[in-house]
Amino acid sequence: MKKKLLIVDDQNGIRILLMEVFSSEGYETFQASNGKLALEIVRNVTPDLVLLDMKIPGMDGLDILKHIKSIDPSIKVIMMTAYGELDMIKEATDLGAIMHFTKPFDIDELRNAVNSHLRSNNSYAMGS
């Protein structure tokens, strides 16, 4: 059974890049450009992990995070931000985000983080 990953970012280029990276890692990937669509996908497919941009027009990442956790507290969320807002990052952690990445992020670090969180309950050996 493939692990499901939802990518939520208003920047199309980032969504496409992350979809390619994580599809090639063997995940079933979904994408959303806004909070409304993201929450619809969360309700319909229950992703194992959500990569969530902090700044999204209409509904910010913290609001989306709160809604995701109210729908299913077991969904893992990694925040992505282009800003160094430590107060928002702290609040996201308090709300249940497992970690955050600041843009521009190192794609290999992000890939390794996702793999370690999604494969931790499997018997995969982690390569370097």
C-alpha positions as CSV (number, residue, x, y, z in Angstrom):
1,M,0.0,0.0,0.0
2,K,1.5,3.3,-1.1
3,K,1.9,6.1,1.4
4,K,-0.1,9.2,0.5
5,L,1.5,12.6,0.4
6,L,-0.3,16.0,0.0
7,I,1.6,19.0,-1.2
8,V,0.0,22.4,-0.4
9,D,1.6,25.4,-1.9
10,D,0.3,28.4,-3.9
11,Q,3.4,28.3,-6.1
12,N,2.8,25.9,-9.0
13,G,6.5,25.4,-9.7
14,I,7.1,24.1,-6.1
15,R,4.1,21.8,-6.3
16,I,5.3,20.3,-9.6
17,L,8.9,19.8,-8.3
18,L,7.7,18.1,-5.1
19,M,5.2,16.0,-7.0
20,E,8.0,14.7,-9.3
21,V,10.4,14.1,-6.4
22,F,7.9,12.2,-4.2
23,S,6.2,10.3,-7.0
24,S,9.7,8.9,-7.9
25,E,10.1,7.9,-4.3
26,G,7.1,5.7,-4.6
27,Y,4.4,7.8,-2.9
28,E,0.9,8.5,-4.1
29,T,1.0,12.3,-4.4
30,F,-1.8,14.9,-4.3
31,Q,-1.5,18.7,-4.6
32,A,-3.5,21.7,-3.6
33,S,-3.0,25.4,-4.3
34,N,-5.2,26.6,-1.5
35,G,-6.6,25.7,1.8
36,K,-10.2,24.8,0.7
37,L,-8.9,22.3,-1.8
38,A,-6.3,21.0,0.6
39,L,-9.0,20.2,3.3
40,E,-11.2,18.6,0.6
41,I,-8.3,16.2,-0.2
42,V,-7.5,15.6,3.5
43,R,-11.2,14.5,4.0
44,N,-11.3,12.4,0.9
45,V,-8.0,10.6,0.8
46,T,-6.5,11.0,4.3
47,P,-2.9,11.5,3.4
48,D,-0.2,10.1,5.7
49,L,1.8,13.3,5.5
50,V,1.1,16.9,4.3
51,L,3.8,19.3,3.1
52,L,2.2,22.6,4.0
53,D,3.3,26.1,2.9
54,M,2.9,28.7,5.7
55,K,1.8,31.5,3.5
56,I,-1.2,30.7,1.3
57,P,-3.7,33.3,0.0
58,G,-7.1,33.0,1.6
59,M,-6.3,30.6,4.5
60,D,-2.9,30.6,6.0
61,G,-0.9,27.5,6.9
62,L,-1.7,27.7,10.6
63,D,-5.4,27.7,9.9
64,I,-5.0,24.8,7.4
65,L,-2.9,22.9,10.0
66,K,-5.6,23.4,12.7
67,H,-8.3,22.0,10.3
68,I,-6.1,19.0,9.3
69,K,-5.5,18.1,12.9
70,S,-9.2,18.4,13.7
71,I,-10.1,16.1,10.8
72,D,-7.4,13.5,11.7
73,P,-4.8,14.2,14.4
74,S,-2.6,11.3,13.2
75,I,-1.8,13.0,9.8
76,K,1.8,14.2,9.9
77,V,2.5,17.8,8.8
78,I,5.8,19.4,7.7
79,M,5.6,23.2,7.4
80,M,7.4,25.1,4.6
81,T,8.0,28.8,4.9
82,A,9.7,31.4,2.8
83,Y,9.9,33.6,5.9
84,G,11.8,33.3,9.2
85,E,8.7,33.9,11.4
86,L,9.8,32.1,14.5
87,D,6.5,32.9,16.3
88,M,4.5,31.2,13.5
89,I,6.9,28.2,13.4
90,K,6.6,27.8,17.2
91,E,2.8,28.0,16.9
92,A,2.8,25.5,14.1
93,T,4.9,23.1,16.3
94,D,2.5,23.7,19.2
95,L,-0.4,22.8,16.8
96,G,1.2,19.5,15.9
97,A,3.6,20.2,12.9
98,I,6.5,17.7,13.2
99,M,9.1,20.0,11.6
100,H,9.6,22.9,9.2
101,F,11.7,23.8,6.3
102,T,12.7,27.4,5.2
103,K,12.6,28.1,1.5
104,P,14.6,27.8,-0.5
105,F,15.0,24.3,1.1
106,D,17.5,21.6,0.2
107,I,15.3,19.1,-1.7
108,D,17.4,16.1,-0.5
109,E,17.0,17.2,3.1
110,L,13.2,17.5,2.6
111,R,13.1,14.1,0.8
112,N,15.1,12.5,3.6
113,A,12.8,14.0,6.3
114,V,9.7,12.8,4.5
115,N,11.1,9.3,4.0
116,S,12.2,9.0,7.6
117,H,8.7,10.0,8.8
118,L,6.8,7.9,6.4
119,R,9.0,4.8,6.4
120,S,9.8,4.8,10.2
121,N,7.2,2.1,10.8
122,N,8.4,0.0,8.0
123,S,11.6,-2.1,7.9
124,Y,13.3,0.0,5.1
125,A,17.0,0.6,5.5
126,M,17.7,4.3,5.1
127,G,20.3,5.1,2.5
128,S,22.4,8.1,2.6
